[in-house]
Amino acid sequence: EPAAGAEGAVTGTVWRFRLAAVCLLLTTFAFLQSPGEIAADTKLDLTVDPMGFLERALTLWDPQGFFGQLQNQAYGYLFPMGPFFAVGDLLALPPWVTQRLWWAGLLCVAFLGVVRLASLVLSTSSERPTGSHLRWAAVAAGLVYTLAPRIVTTLGPISAEALPMALAPWMVVPLVGADRGGSPRRMAALSGLAVAGLGAVNAVAVRVVAA
């Protein structure tokens, strides 16, 4: 039995390395998109001057844009997208690098979320695959979801709209865990944390995912 437990631990470690390798490939994919150039991702000033953008997002009136303008859902960038770019700025990362890291983060979060969700669902299916087949089926589901046009085509022009889709699996994972004997209150709280990270840039996307 101890030997079987050790073998299981080694297998789990190898599998985590494989998932990390897939995430590395997704990160490479993000960085291959026009390296060295800044994409006009929703709010250009969020990329080039994140601290200034976040400061202006706290007020209804923006005196700098288009000779002055009313803010349009700028509060939606206060979390988590705005702080992410602000940290990149504080670390003196080139703006395009911070932007690609953000894209890579969305891809990896979506991928790992679906892998986890698919693993939970497949493990309770009456016709479930077993062993490595279950894990590879979960990886296939994760890649299909992550590389779907709805996510990939929004990364460059408006990645904030990809955020709800990236976090959607993580909203469901705790609820599936509750069905498997987890504390309902704790699992509901964890699902609520995922909802809090959806942002509010696109109210329709957030409403659809949260529903």
Secondary structure by P-SEA (a helix, b strand, c coil): caaaaaaaaaaaaaaaaaaaaaaaaaaaaaaacccccccccccccccccaaaaaaaaacccccccccccccccccccccaaaaaaaaaaaacccaaaaaaaaaaaaaaaaaaaaaaaaaaaaaaccccccaaaaaaaaaaaaaaaaaccccccccccccccccccccccccaaaaaaaaacccaaaaaaaaaaaaaacccccaaaaaaaac
